[in-house]
Amino acid sequence: MTSSLPVHYLDAISLGKIVQIREQLLKAQAGGMRVFRFESGDPSFAVADVVLEAVDKAARAGKTHYIPNNGVPQLRSALASKVARKNGLRGVTSDDIFVTNGAMHALFVTFGALLVAGDEVIVPDPMWTEVVENIRMAGGVPVGVELDATDDFEYRADRIEAAITPRTRAIFLNTPHNPTGAVLSRDRLQEILAIARANGLWIISDEAYEDVLYEPWTHTSIGSIAGDYADRVISIYSFSKSHAMSGLRVGYIVTQAKLLHDRIPKLLRCTINGVNSLAQWGALAAVGGPADHLLAMCEQYAVRRKIMLDALTNIPGVRPFAPRGAFYVWIELDDSALERLGVPDAATLSEKLAEVGIGSAPGDAFGDSCVNSMRFAFSCDTEMVREGSVLLRAALNEGIV
Ligand SMILES: Cc1ncc(COP(=O)(O)O)c(C=O)c1O
């Protein structure tokens, strides 16, 4: 009898539909086609001068050797101050900061350090794919909780509660949220916290988009309101989106849990043995540097958001959600729109758009509940957003020719 089980755990992990679309677009671009990079969430902005200068200075000063596993002490100390000042986390010291190779690696390390085989983690559905894949790689089981447009894609406490089983170990949340751009209110975070507390669950809070917000929305870190439950909250941050440092690969985990203090250094040691030293010196300059770079980026994102939202509004059968944070527009497609466009589902539409150079991420890349949804990123430069949005509107109105 042949078994249909994968022979290796990685055989059950996807490389991601978004990666496939990106590769298709890059190939088309190399062949001379004008492409619109709406599939990827990579900020178009240059890294701030203070960061580049710090990297250069560190390199010239010979700071190119092995560094402590958990991160350069000066960076960890600056991050402990940052999370106190900006995120309102209390009592955090350098010992509670673990510098990782981006937030992606922070997810890998967190789930790896926390889960044992079969542990369930509640996640929003839709959710950026790599979260569930990282849970699976750690032997865990992601349990999706549907988000609805009618609730502004907020993560509902009653649905989270209904998804809890004896195997549930943690609730994962992400605010601002990729892919919908939803932002969790303080009240909603309080409700989630109460459920976690009542059931003895960990909270993993991915705040990679903490700085990308649109008026009047603001960001609340769940750790800041956790009180005596704070040591069961694990917070994850990144320099990729806030500081447009996506290629430098710096993120960090904040945890006050003794269990994780013992386990995380082992994973850091055996996976990366410390993040690239120069990137860490650059990150230190970014944390201490002026905030005007961040504000300027947010202003541009607001311009791009409007352009893309306008382009996706008033198209029959297409329902866009106005993002409150992050840099994505999430749309839902009615059957009438799919019929008009001659496609069975959003995944096929995404493929067709890619053929004419328009990037997108199909809903089924983010979860089971959203086969008729799509995500368009507006993190590429403003001109590309402007030009591509006109073509996108035409394609969704009139079909792809
Ligand atoms: C919700 C979320 N978390 C984490 C990450 C990882 O970011 P990075 O590894 O670049 O820090 C991303 C990237 O798109 C994301 O969307």
The ligand as a MOL file (V3000), in Angstrom:
LIG
                    3D

  0  0  0     0  0            999 V3000
M  V30 BEGIN CTAB
M  V30 COUNTS 16 16 0 0 0
M  V30 BEGIN ATOM
M  V30 1 C 2.5430 40.2850 8.8930 0
M  V30 2 C 3.9840 40.1370 8.5490 0
M  V30 3 N 4.8250 39.6980 9.4870 0
M  V30 4 C 6.1190 39.5440 9.2300 0
M  V30 5 C 6.6510 39.8290 7.9960 0
M  V30 6 C 8.1070 39.5900 7.7580 0
M  V30 7 O 8.8460 40.7220 7.5070 0
M  V30 8 P 10.4150 40.7260 7.5550 0
M  V30 9 O 10.8970 39.3210 7.6530 0
M  V30 10 O 10.8650 41.3820 6.3060 0
M  V30 11 O 10.7810 41.5100 8.7800 0
M  V30 12 C 5.8120 40.2870 6.9720 0
M  V30 13 C 6.3310 40.5620 5.6210 0
M  V30 14 O 5.6510 40.7910 4.6710 0
M  V30 15 C 4.4430 40.4440 7.2640 0
M  V30 16 O 3.5890 40.8570 6.3220 0
M  V30 END ATOM
M  V30 BEGIN BOND
M  V30 1 1 1 2
M  V30 2 1 2 3
M  V30 3 2 2 15
M  V30 4 2 3 4
M  V30 5 1 4 5
M  V30 6 1 5 6
M  V30 7 2 5 12
M  V30 8 1 6 7
M  V30 9 1 7 8
M  V30 10 2 8 9
M  V30 11 1 8 10
M  V30 12 1 8 11
M  V30 13 1 12 13
M  V30 14 1 12 15
M  V30 15 2 13 14
M  V30 16 1 15 16
M  V30 END BOND
M  V30 END CTAB
M  END
